Amino acid sequence: MRPIGYWFKRLDGLLEADFAASLADSGIDRRMWQVLNTLAAGARTRAELSAAMAPFDETDAVAALLAREWISKTEATFALTDAGREGHRATAARVRDARRRITNGISDEDYATTVAVLDRMAANLTASSSPPPGS
């Protein structure tokens, strides 16, 4: 059995490649999709957007979406434009198809368990990276 680190790296590479192929002709990449999808729920400040995109660097995706005029920036927030809402709708169907393909044969319960285990592992490592109390 291969260690979990192997599977993290392997799956991440496969996800990047699958999203790239699924969205190639739209001019959207995975990070741009993540920004669009985050903003589809409502306007966000830079801090909120960065927190939602953690641990990814969204800077290039935000710049590309601003240039494309799919998002707008006011002094305090980023939001989808009308073109961005349409782009999000068009891209969402492709993303749903990709997710369906990726999770084929995996029950909702198994998926939820996997995510919960990964979340717990990350929390364990985050807690262990903090200095011990009293140090």
Accessible surface in RSA format (square Angstrom, percent):
REM  Atomic radii and reference values for relative SASA: ProtOr
REM  Chains: A
REM  Algorithm: Lee & Richards
REM  Probe-radius: 1.40
REM  Slices: 20
REM RES _ NUM      All-atoms   Total-Side   Main-Chain    Non-polar    All polar
REM                ABS   REL    ABS   REL    ABS   REL    ABS   REL    ABS   REL
RES MET A   1   238.02 123.3 148.55  98.3  89.47 213.0 123.67 105.1 114.35 151.5
RES ARG A   2   132.71  55.7 123.88  63.2   8.82  21.0  26.32  36.0 106.38  64.5
RES PRO A   3    97.06  70.7  85.56  78.0  11.50  41.8  97.06  80.1   0.00   0.0
RES ILE A   4    80.74  45.9  72.73  54.2   8.00  19.3  75.00  54.0   5.74  15.6
RES GLY A   5    34.77  42.9   0.00   N/A  34.77  42.9  33.03  90.6   1.74   3.9
RES TYR A   6    74.29  34.7  63.74  36.3  10.55  27.5  52.24  39.3  22.06  27.2
RES TRP A   7   126.78  50.9 125.86  60.9   0.93   2.2 118.49  63.2   8.29  13.5
RES PHE A   8    92.89  46.5  87.03  53.9   5.86  15.2  89.63  54.3   3.25   9.3
RES LYS A   9   167.83  81.9 154.75  94.9  13.08  31.1 105.27  94.8  62.56  66.6
RES ARG A  10   115.23  48.4 104.22  53.1  11.01  26.2  25.13  34.3  90.10  54.6
RES LEU A  11    93.59  52.1  93.08  66.6   0.50   1.3  93.59  65.7   0.00   0.0
RES ASP A  12    67.69  47.4  65.81  65.5   1.88   4.4  20.28  47.7  47.41  47.3
RES GLY A  13    40.20  49.6   0.00   N/A  40.20  49.6  34.13  93.6   6.07  13.6
RES LEU A  14    86.48  48.2  82.63  59.1   3.84   9.7  83.16  58.4   3.32   8.9
RES LEU A  15    34.25  19.1  33.86  24.2   0.39   1.0  34.21  24.0   0.04   0.1
RES GLU A  16    59.93  34.4  57.10  43.2   2.84   6.8  34.00  65.8  25.93  21.2
RES ALA A  17    61.61  56.6  48.72  75.2  12.89  29.3  56.98  80.2   4.63  12.3
RES ASP A  18    37.35  26.2  32.58  32.4   4.78  11.3  14.49  34.1  22.86  22.8
RES PHE A  19    13.44   6.7  13.44   8.3   0.00   0.0  13.44   8.1   0.00   0.0
RES ALA A  20    57.14  52.5  48.82  75.3   8.32  18.9  54.22  76.4   2.92   7.7
RES ALA A  21    77.77  71.5  51.14  78.9  26.64  60.6  58.79  82.8  18.98  50.3
RES SER A  22    28.24  23.9   9.19  12.3  19.05  43.9  16.13  34.3  12.12  17.0
RES LEU A  23     0.36   0.2   0.36   0.3   0.00   0.0   0.36   0.3   0.00   0.0
RES ALA A  24    71.94  66.1  44.75  69.1  27.19  61.9  53.84  75.8  18.10  48.0
RES ASP A  25   120.70  84.5  79.15  78.8  41.55  98.3  50.31 118.4  70.39  70.2
RES SER A  26    28.23  23.9  14.12  18.8  14.11  32.5  24.22  51.6   4.01   5.6
RES GLY A  27    49.37  60.9   0.00   N/A  49.37  60.9  34.90  95.8  14.47  32.4
RES ILE A  28     6.68   3.8   0.01   0.0   6.67  16.1   1.04   0.8   5.64  15.3
RES ASP A  29    72.13  50.5  71.05  70.7   1.08   2.6  34.13  80.3  38.00  37.9
RES ARG A  30    31.86  13.4  29.98  15.3   1.89   4.5   4.32   5.9  27.54  16.7
RES ARG A  31    50.18  21.1  49.95  25.5   0.23   0.6  24.75  33.8  25.43  15.4
RES MET A  32    13.83   7.2  13.83   9.1   0.00   0.0   4.21   3.6   9.62  12.7
RES TRP A  33     8.47   3.4   8.47   4.1   0.00   0.0   7.11   3.8   1.36   2.2
RES GLN A  34    42.99  24.0  39.97  29.2   3.02   7.2  19.83  42.2  23.16  17.6
RES VAL A  35     0.00   0.0   0.00   0.0   0.00   0.0   0.00   0.0   0.00   0.0
RES LEU A  36     0.00   0.0   0.00   0.0   0.00   0.0   0.00   0.0   0.00   0.0
RES ASN A  37    60.81  41.9  53.80  52.0   7.01  16.9   1.99   4.8  58.81  56.8
RES THR A  38    25.79  18.3  17.27  17.5   8.52  20.3  12.64  17.0  13.15  19.9
RES LEU A  39     4.34   2.4   0.00   0.0   4.34  10.9   0.00   0.0   4.34  11.7
RES ALA A  40    47.27  43.5  14.34  22.1  32.92  74.9  16.28  22.9  30.99  82.1
RES ALA A  41    81.00  74.5  38.76  59.8  42.24  96.1  51.22  72.1  29.78  78.9
RES GLY A  42    29.14  35.9   0.00   N/A  29.14  35.9  29.14  80.0   0.00   0.0
RES ALA A  43    53.33  49.0  29.43  45.4  23.90  54.4  29.43  41.5  23.90  63.3
RES ARG A  44    61.58  25.9  61.08  31.1   0.49   1.2   6.80   9.3  54.78  33.2
RES THR A  45    47.72  33.9  47.72  48.4   0.00   0.0  44.96  60.4   2.75   4.2
RES ARG A  46    99.72  41.9  97.72  49.8   2.00   4.8  60.08  82.1  39.64  24.0
RES ALA A  47    74.70  68.7  62.15  95.9  12.55  28.5  69.03  97.2   5.67  15.0
RES GLU A  48    88.84  51.0  80.72  61.1   8.11  19.3  34.63  67.0  54.21  44.3
RES LEU A  49     0.00   0.0   0.00   0.0   0.00   0.0   0.00   0.0   0.00   0.0
RES SER A  50    41.38  35.0  36.53  48.7   4.85  11.2  28.10  59.8  13.27  18.6
RES ALA A  51    75.11  69.1  50.72  78.3  24.39  55.5  59.54  83.8  15.58  41.3
RES ALA A  52    59.97  55.1  20.68  31.9  39.29  89.4  33.57  47.3  26.40  69.9
RES MET A  53     4.65   2.4   2.37   1.6   2.28   5.4   2.29   2.0   2.36   3.1
RES ALA A  54    64.96  59.7  43.81  67.6  21.15  48.1  46.09  64.9  18.88  50.0
RES PRO A  55   126.75  92.4  90.73  82.7  36.03 131.0  99.35  82.0  27.40 170.3
RES PHE A  56    65.25  32.6  53.75  33.3  11.50  29.9  57.62  34.9   7.63  21.8
RES ASP A  57   107.92  75.6  84.85  84.5  23.08  54.6  43.23 101.8  64.69  64.5
RES GLU A  58     9.61   5.5   9.61   7.3   0.00   0.0   0.06   0.1   9.55   7.8
RES THR A  59    73.28  52.1  72.22  73.2   1.06   2.5  53.59  72.0  19.69  29.8
RES ASP A  60   120.29  84.3 114.47 113.9   5.82  13.8  38.02  89.5  82.27  82.1
RES ALA A  61     5.09   4.7   0.60   0.9   4.49  10.2   3.23   4.5   1.86   4.9
RES VAL A  62     2.78   1.8   2.78   2.5   0.00   0.0   2.78   2.4   0.00   0.0
RES ALA A  63    56.60  52.0  48.99  75.6   7.61  17.3  52.34  73.7   4.26  11.3
RES ALA A  64    40.12  36.9  28.66  44.2  11.46  26.1  36.15  50.9   3.97  10.5
RES LEU A  65     0.00   0.0   0.00   0.0   0.00   0.0   0.00   0.0   0.00   0.0
RES LEU A  66    60.34  33.6  49.50  35.4  10.84  27.3  49.86  35.0  10.48  28.2
RES ALA A  67    87.54  80.5  50.34  77.7  37.20  84.6  63.55  89.5  23.99  63.6
RES ARG A  68    89.82  37.7  66.49  33.9  23.33  55.5  35.18  48.1  54.64  33.1
RES GLU A  69   126.86  72.8 123.56  93.5   3.29   7.8  37.74  73.0  89.11  72.8
RES TRP A  70    36.55  14.7  36.55  17.7   0.00   0.0  24.38  13.0  12.17  19.7
RES ILE A  71     3.71   2.1   0.00   0.0   3.71   9.0   0.00   0.0   3.71  10.1
RES SER A  72    46.73  39.5  42.70  57.0   4.03   9.3  33.52  71.4  13.21  18.5
RES LYS A  73   116.76  57.0  85.28  52.3  31.48  75.0  53.91  48.5  62.86  67.0
RES THR A  74    81.05  57.6  71.24  72.2   9.81  23.4  75.57 101.5   5.48   8.3
RES GLU A  75   177.74 102.0 142.39 107.7  35.35  84.2  62.07 120.1 115.67  94.4
RES ALA A  76    67.90  62.4  52.27  80.7  15.63  35.6  61.29  86.3   6.61  17.5
RES THR A  77    39.32  28.0  37.93  38.5   1.39   3.3  27.67  37.2  11.65  17.6
RES PHE A  78     2.72   1.4   2.72   1.7   0.00   0.0   2.72   1.6   0.00   0.0
RES ALA A  79    29.80  27.4  29.53  45.6   0.27   0.6  29.65  41.8   0.14   0.4
RES LEU A  80    14.85   8.3   5.03   3.6   9.82  24.7   5.03   3.5   9.82  26.4
RES THR A  81    35.62  25.3  29.35  29.8   6.27  14.9  35.62  47.8   0.00   0.0
RES ASP A  82   108.93  76.3  99.84  99.4   9.09  21.5  38.79  91.3  70.13  69.9
RES ALA A  83    50.27  46.2  37.79  58.3  12.49  28.4  46.13  65.0   4.15  11.0
RES GLY A  84     0.00   0.0   0.00   N/A   0.00   0.0   0.00   0.0   0.00   0.0
RES ARG A  85   102.03  42.8 100.53  51.2   1.49   3.6  42.13  57.6  59.89  36.3
RES GLU A  86    95.50  54.8  95.50  72.2   0.00   0.0  47.93  92.7  47.57  38.8
RES GLY A  87     5.22   6.4   0.00   N/A   5.22   6.4   4.72  13.0   0.50   1.1
RES HIS A  88    30.66  16.8  30.66  21.3   0.00   0.0  22.77  23.5   7.89   9.2
RES ARG A  89   142.16  59.7 129.93  66.2  12.23  29.1  69.01  94.3  73.15  44.3
RES ALA A  90    61.93  56.9  43.35  66.9  18.58  42.3  55.18  77.7   6.75  17.9
RES THR A  91     4.20   3.0   3.05   3.1   1.15   2.7   1.15   1.5   3.05   4.6
RES ALA A  92    13.17  12.1  12.63  19.5   0.55   1.2  12.85  18.1   0.32   0.9
RES ALA A  93    45.99  42.3  44.70  69.0   1.29   2.9  45.43  64.0   0.56   1.5
RES ARG A  94    83.56  35.1  80.22  40.9   3.33   7.9  26.20  35.8  57.36  34.8
RES VAL A  95     1.54   1.0   1.11   1.0   0.43   1.0   1.54   1.3   0.00   0.0
RES ARG A  96   125.80  52.8 122.77  62.6   3.03   7.2  53.90  73.7  71.90  43.6
RES ASP A  97    73.61  51.6  70.00  69.7   3.61   8.5  20.47  48.2  53.14  53.0
RES ALA A  98     0.37   0.3   0.37   0.6   0.00   0.0   0.37   0.5   0.00   0.0
RES ARG A  99   117.60  49.4 117.01  59.6   0.59   1.4  45.41  62.1  72.20  43.8
RES ARG A 100   147.55  62.0 139.27  71.0   8.28  19.7  74.32 101.6  73.22  44.4
RES ARG A 101   126.79  53.2 107.71  54.9  19.08  45.4  78.58 107.4  48.21  29.2
RES ILE A 102    59.81  34.0  36.53  27.2  23.28  56.1  43.91  31.6  15.89  43.1
RES THR A 103    42.91  30.5  39.21  39.7   3.70   8.8  21.94  29.5  20.97  31.7
RES ASN A 104   126.14  87.0 102.61  99.2  23.52  56.6  19.44  46.8 106.70 103.1
RES GLY A 105    82.67 101.9   0.00   N/A  82.67 101.9  42.40 116.4  40.27  90.2
RES ILE A 106    82.17  46.8  63.49  47.3  18.68  45.0  65.44  47.1  16.73  45.4
RES SER A 107    50.51  42.7  36.29  48.4  14.21  32.7  43.46  92.5   7.05   9.9
RES ASP A 108   121.36  85.0 112.10 111.6   9.26  21.9  31.40  73.9  89.96  89.7
RES GLU A 109   124.79  71.6 119.23  90.2   5.56  13.2  68.44 132.4  56.35  46.0
RES ASP A 110    85.67  60.0  84.10  83.7   1.57   3.7  14.01  33.0  71.66  71.5
RES TYR A 111   116.67  54.5 115.96  66.0   0.71   1.9  73.69  55.4  42.98  53.0
RES ALA A 112    59.81  55.0  51.34  79.2   8.47  19.3  56.18  79.1   3.63   9.6
RES THR A 113    81.97  58.3  77.56  78.6   4.41  10.5  55.55  74.6  26.41  39.9
RES THR A 114    73.67  52.4  69.55  70.5   4.12   9.8  49.53  66.5  24.14  36.5
RES VAL A 115    72.95  48.0  72.07  65.2   0.88   2.1  72.51  63.0   0.44   1.2
RES ALA A 116    59.36  54.6  48.78  75.3  10.58  24.1  55.09  77.6   4.27  11.3
RES VAL A 117    76.35  50.2  72.82  65.9   3.53   8.5  76.31  66.3   0.04   0.1
RES LEU A 118    63.79  35.5  58.89  42.1   4.90  12.3  59.62  41.9   4.17  11.2
RES ASP A 119    98.72  69.2  91.25  90.8   7.47  17.7  19.31  45.5  79.41  79.2
RES ARG A 120   141.82  59.5 140.07  71.4   1.76   4.2  62.60  85.5  79.23  48.0
RES MET A 121    67.46  34.9  66.10  43.7   1.36   3.2  63.15  53.7   4.31   5.7
RES ALA A 122    55.97  51.5  48.83  75.3   7.15  16.3  54.66  77.0   1.32   3.5
RES ALA A 123    41.67  38.3  32.21  49.7   9.46  21.5  38.40  54.1   3.28   8.7
RES ASN A 124    70.15  48.4  63.81  61.7   6.34  15.3  23.40  56.3  46.75  45.2
RES LEU A 125   126.32  70.3 122.98  88.0   3.34   8.4 123.29  86.6   3.03   8.2
RES THR A 126    92.88  66.1  87.28  88.5   5.60  13.3  68.51  92.0  24.37  36.8
RES ALA A 127    68.93  63.4  49.65  76.6  19.28  43.9  57.38  80.8  11.56  30.6
RES SER A 128    84.05  71.0  48.64  64.9  35.41  81.6  50.42 107.4  33.62  47.1
RES SER A 129    92.01  77.8  54.91  73.3  37.10  85.5  48.16 102.5  43.86  61.4
RES SER A 130    63.34  53.5  50.51  67.4  12.83  29.6  28.54  60.8  34.79  48.7
RES PRO A 131   106.76  77.8  87.61  79.9  19.15  69.6  94.13  77.7  12.63  78.5
RES PRO A 132    94.71  69.0  86.35  78.7   8.37  30.4  92.09  76.0   2.63  16.3
RES PRO A 133   139.20 101.5 107.28  97.8  31.92 116.0 119.12  98.4  20.08 124.8
RES GLY A 134    92.10 113.6   0.00   N/A  92.10 113.6  44.51 122.1  47.59 106.6
RES SER A 135   110.59  93.5  35.49  47.4  75.10 173.0  68.49 145.8  42.10  59.0
END  Absolute sums over single chains surface
CHAIN  1 A     9124.2       7412.9       1711.3       5620.2       3504.1
END  Absolute sums over all chains
TOTAL          9124.2       7412.9       1711.3       5620.2       3504.1
